[in-house]
Amino acid sequence: MTFSCQGYEILESLIGQQTLAPIVQQLNTLHLKPTQGGLRNLHHHLRTVLDLVYSPKLLRKAQDYLGDSPSVVRVLFFDKTPSNNWLVPWHQDRAIAVSHKQEIPGWGPWSIKDTIPHVHPPANVLHQMVTFRIHLDAAEPKNGCLRVIPGSHLQGILSAAQIQEIVQTQPSVNCTVQPGSVMAMKPLILHASSKATHPTHRRVIQVEYSSYRLPEGMHWVGYSASR
């Protein structure tokens, strides 16, 4: 099955240890609160992550999926640990981060997350995005790896009732991923994760790229891909 049909795939050993090691070293200098499961805009905090997000390798790979020059939408960091073991229910990634609020038909609701405007755009915007989950540790069922329902992204933006029906009637897949490998996925694929039964570090850098050209006057919160 192809990525366009499945909505996800694992890119084995895409990121080398020589790239991961300094990122892990810098991450160890960040002191998250015990209840803090992650961090937004990680590339604003760590130069090594900024360099990775805009590396020719990742930009080329994103363009392979998108068919046009990519821009960075968001960079998120997640970690499940013994002191912060959490679950995520079935959902779609529907929010994007932009420079400012602008009233546009079909866009909304709006929210503010860590001082940054976020909005739910129409499906055609989300279809022009790809997410890379860069794994710093092994992700397995025992430490709460991501689960997906293959092909669910093809059904567009789903209501809560539609999500519940799909979850009850369609099979899900555990996404086992090794360090240095990258899970590529469409934002609208249904995904979830359970609490870890054997919690250790499960560190993931999630980078969202888009080829969509925002309305005039609005821009992505991150830097341009041509920095």
C-alpha positions as CSV (number, residue, x, y, z in Angstrom):
1,M,0.0,0.0,0.0
2,T,1.2,3.5,-0.8
3,F,1.6,6.4,1.6
4,S,-1.3,8.2,-0.1
5,C,-3.6,5.3,0.6
6,Q,-2.3,4.3,4.1
7,G,-1.7,7.9,5.4
8,Y,1.6,6.9,7.1
9,E,4.9,5.1,6.6
10,I,8.1,4.4,8.6
11,L,11.3,5.8,7.1
12,E,13.9,3.5,8.6
13,S,17.2,5.0,9.8
14,L,16.7,8.3,8.1
15,I,18.6,10.3,10.8
16,G,22.1,9.2,11.7
17,Q,23.5,8.9,15.2
18,Q,25.9,11.7,14.5
19,T,22.9,14.0,14.1
20,L,20.9,12.6,17.0
21,A,23.6,12.6,19.6
22,P,24.0,16.4,19.9
23,I,20.2,16.9,19.9
24,V,19.9,14.4,22.8
25,Q,22.7,16.1,24.6
26,Q,21.0,19.5,24.3
27,L,17.6,18.1,25.3
28,N,19.2,16.9,28.5
29,T,19.8,20.5,29.4
30,L,16.1,21.3,29.3
31,H,14.3,20.8,32.6
32,L,10.6,20.0,31.9
33,K,8.2,20.1,34.8
34,P,7.1,16.7,36.1
35,T,3.7,17.2,34.6
36,Q,5.0,18.6,31.4
37,G,4.9,16.0,28.6
38,G,6.5,18.1,26.0
39,L,7.4,21.5,24.5
40,R,6.2,23.7,21.7
41,N,8.5,25.3,19.2
42,L,11.5,23.2,20.1
43,H,13.5,24.6,17.2
44,H,13.3,28.0,18.9
45,H,15.1,26.6,22.0
46,L,17.7,24.3,20.5
47,R,19.9,25.2,17.5
48,T,20.6,21.5,16.8
49,V,16.8,21.0,16.2
50,L,16.6,24.1,14.1
51,D,19.4,22.8,11.9
52,L,17.7,19.4,11.6
53,V,14.2,20.8,10.7
54,Y,15.8,22.9,7.9
55,S,18.3,20.3,6.8
56,P,18.4,19.6,3.1
57,K,17.6,15.9,3.8
58,L,14.3,16.7,5.6
59,L,13.3,19.5,3.3
60,R,13.8,17.3,0.2
61,K,11.9,14.5,1.9
62,A,9.0,16.8,2.7
63,Q,9.0,18.1,-0.8
64,D,8.8,14.5,-2.1
65,Y,5.6,14.1,-0.2
66,L,4.1,17.6,-0.9
67,G,5.3,18.1,-4.5
68,D,6.2,21.7,-3.8
69,S,8.6,23.7,-1.5
70,P,7.8,23.1,2.2
71,S,7.4,25.6,5.0
72,V,7.6,24.7,8.6
73,V,4.2,24.8,10.4
74,R,5.2,23.7,14.0
75,V,7.9,21.8,15.8
76,L,6.7,19.9,18.9
77,F,8.5,17.7,21.4
78,F,6.9,14.8,23.3
79,D,8.3,12.6,26.0
80,K,6.6,9.8,28.0
81,T,8.5,9.1,31.3
82,P,7.8,7.2,34.5
83,S,6.9,10.6,36.2
84,N,4.7,11.8,33.3
85,N,2.9,8.8,31.7
86,W,0.0,10.0,29.6
87,L,-2.4,8.8,27.0
88,V,-3.9,10.5,23.9
89,P,-7.4,9.5,22.7
90,W,-8.2,9.0,19.0
91,H,-8.1,12.3,17.1
92,Q,-6.9,14.1,14.0
93,D,-4.3,16.9,14.0
94,R,-6.4,19.8,12.8
95,A,-4.7,22.9,14.2
96,I,-2.0,25.0,12.5
97,A,0.1,27.8,14.0
98,V,0.1,31.2,12.2
99,S,1.3,34.7,12.7
100,H,-2.0,36.4,13.7
101,K,-5.7,36.0,13.7
102,Q,-7.4,36.9,10.5
103,E,-11.1,36.3,9.8
104,I,-11.3,33.9,6.8
105,P,-14.5,32.1,5.8
106,G,-14.2,28.4,6.7
107,W,-11.3,28.9,9.1
108,G,-11.9,28.3,12.8
109,P,-12.2,28.0,15.7
110,W,-9.2,30.1,16.8
111,S,-7.2,29.6,20.0
112,I,-4.0,30.8,21.6
113,K,-1.4,28.2,22.6
114,D,1.8,29.5,24.3
115,T,1.0,33.0,23.0
116,I,0.8,31.8,19.4
117,P,-2.5,31.9,17.4
118,H,-3.8,28.5,16.2
119,V,-6.7,27.8,13.9
120,H,-8.5,24.9,12.4
121,P,-8.3,25.4,8.6
122,P,-10.4,23.7,5.9
123,A,-9.5,20.1,4.9
124,N,-7.7,21.3,1.7
125,V,-5.1,23.1,3.8
126,L,-4.5,20.0,5.9
127,H,-4.2,17.8,2.8
128,Q,-1.2,19.9,1.8
129,M,0.7,19.0,4.9
130,V,2.9,16.1,6.1
131,T,4.1,15.4,9.6
132,F,7.5,13.8,10.4
133,R,7.8,12.2,13.8
134,I,11.6,11.9,14.5
135,H,12.3,9.2,17.1
136,L,15.1,9.7,19.6
137,D,14.2,6.5,21.4
138,A,12.5,3.2,20.4
139,A,8.7,3.4,20.4
140,E,6.9,0.2,21.2
141,P,3.6,-0.8,22.6
142,K,5.1,-1.2,26.1
143,N,6.2,2.5,26.2
144,G,3.1,4.0,24.5
145,C,3.9,4.1,20.8
146,L,1.5,5.8,18.4
147,R,-1.4,3.8,17.0
148,V,-3.1,4.7,13.7
149,I,-6.1,3.6,11.6
150,P,-4.7,3.2,8.1
151,G,-6.6,5.1,5.4
152,S,-8.7,7.1,7.8
153,H,-7.3,10.4,6.5
154,L,-9.1,9.8,3.2
155,Q,-12.4,10.5,4.9
156,G,-11.6,14.2,5.6
157,I,-12.4,16.1,8.8
158,L,-14.4,13.8,11.0
159,S,-17.0,14.5,13.8
160,A,-16.6,12.9,17.2
161,A,-19.4,10.4,16.3
162,Q,-17.6,9.5,13.0
163,I,-14.4,9.0,14.8
164,Q,-16.1,6.7,17.4
165,E,-17.6,4.7,14.6
166,I,-14.4,4.2,12.7
167,V,-12.5,3.3,15.9
168,Q,-15.1,0.6,16.6
169,T,-15.2,-0.8,13.1
170,Q,-11.7,-0.5,11.6
171,P,-8.5,-2.1,12.7
172,S,-5.6,0.0,14.2
173,V,-1.9,-0.6,13.9
174,N,0.9,-0.1,16.5
175,C,3.7,2.0,15.0
176,T,6.9,0.5,16.3
177,V,9.7,2.8,15.4
178,Q,13.5,2.6,16.2
179,P,15.8,5.5,17.1
180,G,16.8,7.5,14.1
181,S,13.8,6.4,12.1
182,V,11.0,8.8,11.1
183,M,7.3,8.2,10.9
184,A,5.7,10.2,8.1
185,M,2.0,10.7,8.4
186,K,-0.9,12.8,7.2
187,P,-2.4,15.2,9.8
188,L,-5.9,13.8,9.3
189,I,-5.1,10.2,9.9
190,L,-6.8,9.0,13.1
191,H,-4.1,8.3,15.7
192,A,-3.9,7.7,19.5
193,S,-1.4,6.4,22.1
194,S,-1.9,4.5,25.3
195,K,-0.1,5.0,28.6
196,A,3.2,3.1,28.8
197,T,3.1,-0.2,30.7
198,H,6.8,-0.1,31.1
199,P,7.5,3.7,31.0
200,T,10.9,4.9,29.9
201,H,11.9,7.8,27.7
202,R,9.8,7.9,24.5
203,R,11.2,11.1,23.0
204,V,9.8,12.3,19.7
205,I,10.4,15.5,17.7
206,Q,7.3,16.2,15.6
207,V,7.8,18.5,12.6
208,E,4.9,19.6,10.5
209,Y,5.6,20.8,6.9
210,S,3.1,22.4,4.5
211,S,3.2,23.5,0.8
212,Y,0.0,25.5,1.2
213,R,0.4,29.3,0.5
214,L,-1.4,31.2,3.3
215,P,-3.7,34.1,2.6
216,E,-2.0,37.5,1.9
217,G,-0.7,39.1,5.1
218,M,-0.5,35.8,7.1
219,H,2.5,33.7,7.5
220,W,3.7,30.5,9.2
221,V,5.0,31.2,12.7
222,G,8.3,29.4,12.1
223,Y,11.0,30.5,9.7
224,S,10.8,30.2,5.9
225,A,12.3,27.1,4.4
226,S,14.7,29.4,2.4
227,R,16.3,30.9,5.6
